[in-house]
Amino acid sequence: LRTSNAGVNWSRQVFMQYAELSGIDFTNSTTGILVSISGILGSDPDAVILSTTNAGLNWISAGGIDNADMYDVNFVQGTSTALITGVRYLPGFESGELLLKTTNYGSNWVEIPLNDTGFVLFESKLFDANNWYVVGGDLATSNIPRILHSTNGGAIGITPISGEVPVTYSLKQNYPN
């Protein structure tokens, strides 16, 4: 449903070709992203991303992913940075987290590897481009919740603490043992 007068009146928008739409967010009053659990009925990709630049009057394809479900999308308000959360289905009935990031309003998406399996990511909250939370859980059991927090925009790697390279090193007995 779409409104242009603060909810006094609503108009229905129908997306007949998509089975399930699951998440929507706008960075401003005109630019937004819509994600789906399922793509175009009977074809690949399994999950699709749609974008709008005219307040949702028209939606165009901004990509898709095979063997995946996308549950939610969230922008850092007023910026071009957004995250999509979901699940990727792997061979052998396994699954892994799906976390996609854009920094250009959804023109390009980069998958952030988390190197975990069996978890699904449902929702995210972005405070700024670097500081955000993502929540999810285990698909097989409901008693393993997951909360992820990034303070560096989701970058994975080693952060140097010094530019100095050691000349020697020593490994000694730990104390107490």
C-alpha positions as CSV (number, residue, x, y, z in Angstrom):
1,L,0.0,0.0,0.0
2,R,1.2,3.5,-0.7
3,T,0.1,6.9,0.8
4,S,1.1,10.4,-0.1
5,N,-1.0,12.2,2.6
6,A,0.2,10.8,5.9
7,G,-2.1,7.7,5.8
8,V,-5.4,9.5,5.2
9,N,-5.8,7.6,1.9
10,W,-4.0,4.5,0.6
11,S,-3.6,3.1,-2.9
12,R,-2.8,-0.5,-3.7
13,Q,0.3,-1.4,-5.8
14,V,0.2,-4.9,-7.2
15,F,3.4,-6.8,-8.1
16,M,1.8,-9.9,-9.8
17,Q,5.1,-11.4,-10.9
18,Y,6.6,-11.7,-7.4
19,A,5.5,-14.3,-4.9
20,E,6.4,-12.5,-1.6
21,L,7.7,-9.0,-0.9
22,S,9.4,-8.9,2.5
23,G,11.2,-5.6,3.3
24,I,11.1,-2.0,2.3
25,D,13.0,1.1,3.4
26,F,13.5,4.7,2.1
27,T,16.6,6.8,2.6
28,N,14.6,10.0,1.8
29,S,11.1,10.8,0.6
30,T,11.8,9.5,-3.0
31,T,14.5,6.9,-3.0
32,G,13.9,3.4,-1.7
33,I,14.7,-0.3,-1.9
34,L,12.3,-3.2,-1.8
35,V,13.4,-6.9,-1.3
36,S,11.6,-10.2,-1.8
37,I,11.7,-13.7,-0.4
38,S,10.8,-15.1,-3.8
39,G,11.5,-13.7,-7.3
40,I,9.5,-13.9,-10.4
41,L,7.3,-16.9,-10.3
42,G,8.9,-19.9,-12.0
43,S,12.3,-18.4,-12.8
44,D,15.6,-17.3,-11.4
45,P,16.8,-15.4,-9.4
46,D,15.0,-16.7,-6.3
47,A,15.1,-13.3,-4.5
48,V,15.0,-9.9,-6.1
49,I,15.9,-6.3,-5.2
50,L,13.7,-3.5,-6.6
51,S,14.5,0.3,-6.4
52,T,12.5,3.5,-6.8
53,T,13.6,7.1,-7.2
54,N,10.0,8.5,-7.5
55,A,8.5,7.7,-4.1
56,G,7.4,4.3,-5.1
57,L,5.3,5.2,-8.2
58,N,7.6,2.9,-10.3
59,W,10.0,0.1,-9.2
60,I,12.9,-1.2,-11.3
61,S,15.1,-4.3,-10.8
62,A,18.3,-3.7,-8.9
63,G,19.5,-7.3,-8.9
64,G,18.7,-10.6,-7.5
65,I,20.3,-13.7,-5.9
66,D,19.8,-17.4,-6.6
67,N,19.2,-19.8,-3.7
68,A,18.4,-17.1,-1.2
69,D,15.7,-15.3,0.7
70,M,16.0,-11.6,1.5
71,Y,14.0,-10.5,4.6
72,D,14.8,-6.9,5.2
73,V,16.5,-3.8,3.9
74,N,17.6,-0.7,6.0
75,F,19.3,2.5,5.0
76,V,21.4,4.8,7.0
77,Q,18.8,7.6,6.8
78,G,19.8,10.4,4.3
79,T,22.7,8.5,2.8
80,S,23.3,6.0,0.0
81,T,24.3,3.2,2.4
82,A,22.0,0.2,3.0
83,L,22.1,-3.4,4.2
84,I,20.0,-6.4,3.1
85,T,19.6,-9.3,5.5
86,G,18.6,-12.8,4.7
87,V,19.7,-16.4,4.2
88,R,21.6,-18.2,1.4
89,Y,20.7,-21.9,0.8
90,L,23.8,-24.0,0.4
91,P,24.2,-27.6,-1.0
92,G,23.4,-30.4,1.4
93,F,20.5,-28.6,3.1
94,E,22.8,-26.2,4.8
95,S,22.3,-22.5,5.0
96,G,24.4,-19.4,5.6
97,E,23.8,-15.8,6.5
98,L,23.2,-13.4,3.7
99,L,24.4,-9.8,4.3
100,L,24.5,-7.4,1.4
101,K,25.8,-3.8,1.5
102,T,25.4,-0.9,-0.9
103,T,27.0,2.5,-0.7
104,N,25.4,3.9,-3.9
105,Y,21.6,3.6,-3.4
106,G,21.5,-0.1,-4.6
107,S,23.3,0.3,-7.9
108,N,25.8,-2.2,-6.7
109,W,25.7,-4.7,-3.9
110,V,28.7,-6.4,-2.1
111,E,28.2,-9.5,0.0
112,I,29.8,-9.2,3.5
113,P,31.2,-12.7,4.4
114,L,30.5,-13.8,7.9
115,N,31.9,-17.3,7.6
116,D,29.1,-18.9,9.6
117,T,26.5,-21.5,8.6
118,G,23.1,-22.4,9.8
119,F,22.0,-18.9,10.8
120,V,19.5,-16.5,9.1
121,L,19.7,-12.8,9.5
122,F,16.3,-11.1,9.8
123,E,16.8,-7.4,10.4
124,S,19.4,-4.6,10.8
125,K,19.6,-1.2,12.4
126,L,22.1,1.3,10.9
127,F,23.2,4.3,13.0
128,D,25.8,5.4,10.5
129,A,27.9,3.9,7.7
130,N,30.1,2.1,10.2
131,N,28.0,1.5,13.3
132,W,25.2,-1.1,12.9
133,Y,23.6,-4.1,14.4
134,V,22.2,-7.2,12.7
135,V,19.9,-9.8,14.4
136,G,19.0,-13.4,13.5
137,G,19.1,-16.9,14.7
138,D,19.5,-20.6,14.0
139,L,17.2,-22.1,11.4
140,A,17.1,-25.5,13.1
141,T,16.4,-24.3,16.7
142,S,14.8,-21.3,18.2
143,N,17.2,-21.1,21.2
144,I,20.3,-19.8,19.5
145,P,19.7,-16.0,18.8
146,R,22.4,-14.0,17.1
147,I,23.3,-10.3,17.5
148,L,26.1,-9.0,15.3
149,H,27.6,-5.5,15.8
150,S,29.9,-3.7,13.4
151,T,31.9,-0.6,14.2
152,N,33.8,-0.5,11.0
153,G,31.1,-0.9,8.3
154,G,31.4,-4.7,8.2
155,A,35.0,-4.8,7.1
156,I,36.8,-8.0,7.9
157,G,40.5,-8.2,8.3
158,I,43.5,-7.3,10.4
159,T,43.8,-3.8,11.7
160,P,47.5,-2.8,12.1
161,I,48.4,-1.5,15.5
162,S,51.9,-0.4,14.6
163,G,53.9,0.2,11.5
164,E,57.0,-1.2,13.1
165,V,58.2,-4.7,12.1
166,P,59.8,-6.7,15.0
167,V,63.4,-7.7,14.5
168,T,63.3,-10.6,17.0
169,Y,60.7,-12.4,19.1
170,S,60.8,-14.7,22.0
171,L,58.3,-17.4,23.2
172,K,58.6,-18.1,27.0
173,Q,56.9,-20.4,29.4
174,N,53.6,-18.9,30.6
175,Y,53.2,-18.3,34.3
176,P,51.4,-19.6,36.2
177,N,50.9,-22.8,34.3
